[in-house]
Amino acid sequence: MLCAISGEVPEVPVVSKKTGTVYEKRLIEKYIEEHGTEPGTETELDVEDLLPLKAGRTVRPRPPTLTSIPALLATFQNEWDALALETYTLQEQLSQTRTELATALYQHDAAIRVIARLTKERDDARDSLSRVTVAAASATDGDDDSMAVDNEELPEVLAAAVDETHKTLSKSRKKRGIPADWASNEDIAAFAPIASEDLPVVRATALTIEATDSEYAAIAGLEGSVGIFAVVSQKLERMIEVGEPLTTALWIGSTRIVLGTAKGAIKIYEAGSEKASLKAHAGAVTGLAVHPSGRILASVGVDKTISLYDLDTATRVSRAHSTASLTACAFQPDGHLLAAGTSTTGEVQVYMTKTGELATSFVLGAPVQALAFSENGYWIAATAKGQTTVTIFDLRKEGDAVTAKVLDIGSPVAALAWDYSGQFLATAGPAGLTVQHYAKGSKKWSQTLSSATPSVAVQWGAHAKQLLSVNADGVVSVVGKKE
């Protein structure tokens, strides 16, 4: 018998009543005095629980240890068994630690997701609260004492003008061919930079060209300045100081320029002088468009509203409400539809001009940066902020078929412009200009031009024989066919 504590043959052996384990009496009594339990267990043990063992008078000598090969092998076996048990225990502890670590990582990931969701909900709540404030400001600054919630139809006179314009233009468009003096695909492919002028327009945001004969262009900037650029002579004609940050601009006829400001105002200038100023939106004006009749002006803003104005009286005559902040707008060439791009929902919403009712919408999937109607009357080109593609939507289609084409430009697109023939689509962006060509015969798209002319806005010149663009520094570039 060996002592369970020392591993030696006990001189005074005792046995535990509870476990039957043999101990050296002096060792177990010291252990009980210090711990009060039996070694290797949590069982309480007292001196009275120890029974003395009596052995024969003839005591066998202590067995020799490590003095023979069998003893060594036995010792090695014991050590190996102890090592195996320890390794198994460590493996169990490692597996348990891995499980606990995986659980902690999952909990950490879930906590991050919850924090992100709560942060988004907080931001959405703040955004909703700010929009409530904006709507209240709109009601205070508007013509009515109460905040408008219903769409307003056009007055009968202007509604009749919309119908008449639609009837006339839709018929003539079907019979209209490409003008004889229009630029060909080969002409545009030969375009190259032919002039540039650095205008004192800081942080340029908009470029609009005179619609009558394309002899002048207006460039607006966030510092409140407008530069009038002569296309033929390729020089600055005059500067107009508005005094408010300008976000968008539109040239109507030969002498009128309409400007939208970051403070929500619309200013109408004629021959360089301010003729009217309208408090249009509770927030920045983001888009302007003129009806084909020339009698109606449309504006959109971050306050989710679409406003229509009678240009003869410079008064607002209709207003429609969107579900999201608006970024751009354009009239359908016949004038009976108005398209508006949204920021938060990433949609191109199409409204009835006369009633302000939503006719249809197309999902772009990201905040709309720019949109433009083709002269064919049923295509809308749209691009999203920061994206390198332009999506062509077809008003005649439904479902997945509404996406007629997705053009990969290869770099972010900031502005779009169709030519009058409806076969050339110009794009502008920080990487430069491109012209995409649609061949009606083969019904195929191709890229006709790529020019490294960084731009924030672009417009076609007379007969599509030039492209005018401006970059953020106010540098106007003319791209065309060199003589």
SELUM-401881 format. One record per residue (C-alpha): x, y, z; residue in three letters. Coordinates in steps of 0.25 Angstrom, whole numbers, plus 5000, padded with zeros to 4 digits. Last residue first. Example, Ala and Ser with C-alpha at 12.3 -4.5 7.8 and 13.67 -1.06 7.14 Angstrom:
2
505549965029Ser/504949825031Ala/
This chain:
483
495352964641Glu/495452884654Lys/494252814657Lys/493652844671Gly/493952854686Val/493852984693Val/494252994707Ser/493853094718Val/494753094730Val/493953134742Gly/494753054753Asp/493752954754Ala/493852914739Asn/492952974728Val/492552914715Ser/492152954701Leu/491952844690Leu/492052884675Gln/491452844662Lys/490152804668Ala/489352894658His/489653014668Ala/490352974680Gly/490052854690Trp/490152874705Gln/491052824716Val/491152834731Ala/492152794742Val/493352774732Ser/494752714731Pro/495152714716Thr/495852584713Ala/495052564700Ser/494352434696Ser/493452434684Leu/492652344676Thr/492252234686Gln/491352134680Ser/489852094682Trp/489152004672Lys/487752014666Lys/488351974653Ser/487552074645Gly/487352174657Lys/488852184660Ala/488952234674Tyr/490252314677His/490852334690Gln/491652464692Val/492752474703Thr/493352584711Leu/494352584722Gly/494852514734Ala/494152604744Pro/492852584737Gly/492052614724Ala/491152534716Thr/490652564702Ala/489552484695Leu/489452484680Phe/488252424672Gln/487152504677Gly/487252604665Ser/487152724675Tyr/488452674683Asp/488252614696Trp/489052664708Ala/489452604721Leu/490252644733Ala/491152594745Ala/491552454740Val/492652374747Pro/493552294738Ser/493552184729Gly/492352224721Ile/491552094722Asp/490252114715Leu/489052044720Val/487952024710Lys/486452014708Ala/486152004723Thr/484652004723Val/484651854718Ala/484751804732Asp/483351844735Gly/482651934725Glu/482952004712Lys/482552124705Arg/483252224714Leu/484652164711Asp/485752184721Phe/487152204716Ile/488152184728Thr/489552254728Val/490652184735Thr/491952224742Thr/491252254756Gln/491652364766Gly/490252424767Lys/489252344758Ala/489052364743Thr/487752384735Ala/487352374720Ala/485952384717Ile/485352324704Trp/483952344699Tyr/483852474693Gly/484852454681Asn/485452584685Glu/486152504696Ser/485852554710Phe/486952584720Ala/487352544734Leu/488452574744Ala/489052534758Gln/487952444762Val/488152384776Pro/488352234775Ala/487552114770Gly/487052164757Leu/485652124759Val/484652184749Phe/483352254752Ser/481952264746Thr/480852364744Ala/480952444757Leu/479852554757Glu/480252694756Gly/478952724748Thr/479352794736Lys/480852744735Thr/480552604738Met/481752554746Tyr/482852454743Val/483752414755Gln/485152374752Val/485552294765Glu/486752284774Gly/485952284787Thr/486752384795Thr/487152484784Ser/485952484774Thr/485952524759Gly/484852594753Ala/484152574740Ala/483052664734Leu/481952614724Leu/481052684715His/482152774709Gly/482352704695Asp/483852704697Pro/483652634711Gln/483952744722Phe/485252724730Ala/485552724745Cys/486752704755Ala/487052674769Thr/485752654777Leu/485652624792Ser/484652514794Ala/483152474794Thr/482852574783Ser/481852694784His/481252764773Ala/481052924771Arg/480353004761Ser/480153154757Val/481453224763Arg/481553364758Thr/482453434748Ala/481253484740Thr/481653444726Asp/482553334731Leu/481353264738Asp/482053174748Tyr/482053024752Leu/482552974765Ser/483052834768Ile/483252814783Thr/484152714791Lys/484752824800Asp/486152794793Val/485652864781Gly/484952864767Val/484552974757Ser/483652974745Ala/483453094736Leu/482253114727Ile/481953204715Arg/483053164706Gly/482153064699Ser/483252954700Pro/483152964715His/484353024722Val/485252944732Ala/485952974745Leu/486652884755Gly/487252884769Thr/486653004776Val/487153004790Ala/486353004802Gly/484853044806Ala/484553064791His/484053174781Ala/484253314787Lys/484153384774Leu/485053494769Ser/484653574756Ala/485253664745Lys/486653664749Glu/487553734739Ser/488553674729Gly/487653684717Ala/486553604725Glu/486853534738Tyr/485853444745Ile/486253404759Lys/485753284766Ile/485953274781Ala/486153154790Gly/487353194798Lys/488353114789Ala/487853194777Thr/487153164764Gly/487453254752Leu/486553284740Val/487253364728Ile/486353434718Arg/486953504706Thr/486853404694Ser/485753304698Gly/485953244712Ile/487353224717Trp/487353134729Leu/488253134742Ala/488453044754Thr/489153044768Thr/489453194769Leu/489953244783Pro/489353384785Glu/489853524781Gly/489353524767Val/490553594761Glu/490453584745Ile/491753584737Met/491853624723Arg/492353584709Glu/493353484712Leu/494053424700Lys/493953314689Gln/493553414678Ser/492553314673Val/492153264686Val/491953394694Ala/492053364709Phe/491153424719Ile/491753404733Gly/490853394745Val/491353414759Ser/490653374772Gly/491853304779Glu/491253174776Leu/491453184761Gly/490653214748Ala/491053204733Ile/490253274723Ala/490453234708Ala/490253324696Tyr/490153304681Glu/489253174681Ser/488253224671Asp/486953234679Thr/487253144691Ala/488353224698Glu/489253124705Ile/489153084719Thr/490353044728Leu/490253014743Ala/491052994755Thr/492353074754Ala/493153084767Arg/493653234765Val/493153304752Val/494353394747Pro/494353324734Leu/495553244728Asp/495353234713Glu/495553104705Ser/495553084690Ala/495652984679Ile/495652854687Pro/495452734677Ala/494252674670Phe/494652584658Ala/493652474663Ala/492552584663Ile/492752604648Asp/492752454645Glu/491452444653Asn/490852554645Ser/490552694649Ala/489252754644Trp/489152834632Asp/488152754625Ala/487252744637Pro/486952604642Ile/485452564639Gly/484152614645Arg/482952544641Lys/482652474655Lys/483152604662Arg/482152694655Ser/480952614661Lys/481452614675Ser/481852754674Leu/480452814670Thr/479652724680Lys/480552744691His/480652894689Thr/479052904689Glu/478952824701Asp/479952904709Val/479353034704Ala/477952984709Ala/478552954723Ala/479153094723Leu/477753164720Val/477053064730Glu/477953094742Pro/478952974745Leu/478552874755Glu/479052884770Glu/479452754777Asn/478952744791Asp/479752764804Val/479952914804Ala/480352974817Met/479453084822Ser/479453234821Asp/479553224806Asp/480553304797Asp/481753234802Gly/482853274812Asp/482053224825Thr/481653094818Ala/483053074813Ser/483653094827Ala/482652994832Ala/483152894822Ala/484552924825Val/484352894840Thr/483652764836Val/484852734827Arg/485752754839Ser/484952654848Leu/484952554837Ser/486452564835Asp/486652554850Arg/485852434850Ala/486552374838Asp/487852404845Asp/487452334858Arg/486852214850Glu/488252204843Lys/488952214857Thr/488052104862Leu/488352014851Arg/489852034851Ala/489852014867Ile/488951884865Val/489951834854Arg/491151864863Ile/490551794874Ala/490251674865Ala/491651674861Asp/492151674875His/491151564879Gln/491651484868Tyr/493151504872Leu/492851474887Ala/492151344882Thr/493351304874Ala/494251334885Leu/493451254895Glu/493551134885Thr/494951154883Arg/495251154898Thr/494451024899Gln/495250954888Ser/496551004895Leu/496050954909Gln/495750814903Glu/497050814895Gln/497850854908Leu/497150744916Thr/497450634905Tyr/498950684905Thr/498950674921Glu/498350534920Leu/499350494909Ala/500550554918Leu/500050474930Ala/499950344922Asp/501350374917Trp/501950394931Glu/501250274936Asn/501850194924Gln/503250254926Phe/503150214941Thr/502750074937Ala/503850064927Leu/504850104937Leu/504350004947Ala/504449894936Pro/505849934933Ile/506349934947Ser/506750024958Thr/505750134956Leu/505050104969Thr/505449994979Pro/504349944987Pro/504349975001Arg/504649855009Pro/503449765013Arg/502949775027Val/502849655036Thr/502049695047Arg/500849695038Gly/500049815036Ala/499049895044Lys/498250005038Leu/497750125046Pro/496450185042Leu/496250325038Leu/494850395039Asp/495150445053Glu/496250535048Val/495250605040Asp/494950605025Leu/494050695016Glu/493850645002Thr/494450744992Glu/495250644985Thr/496750624982Gly/497250624996Pro/496150605006Glu/495550735012Thr/495850825025Gly/496950895017His/498050935027Glu/497750835038Glu/497250735029Ile/498550735021Tyr/499450735034Lys/498650605038Glu/498750545025Ile/500250555025Leu/500450505039Arg/499550385037Lys/500250345023Glu/499050325015Tyr/498150205009Val/496850245001Thr/495650175005Gly/494750285000Thr/493850325012Lys/494450245023Lys/495850295020Ser/497050195022Val/498250215032Val/499650165030Pro/500750195040Val/502050175033Glu/501350195020Pro/501950125007Val/502250244998Glu/501450314988Gly/501450444997Ser/500050484996Ile/499250354993Ala/500150275002Cys/500550144996Leu/500050005000Met/
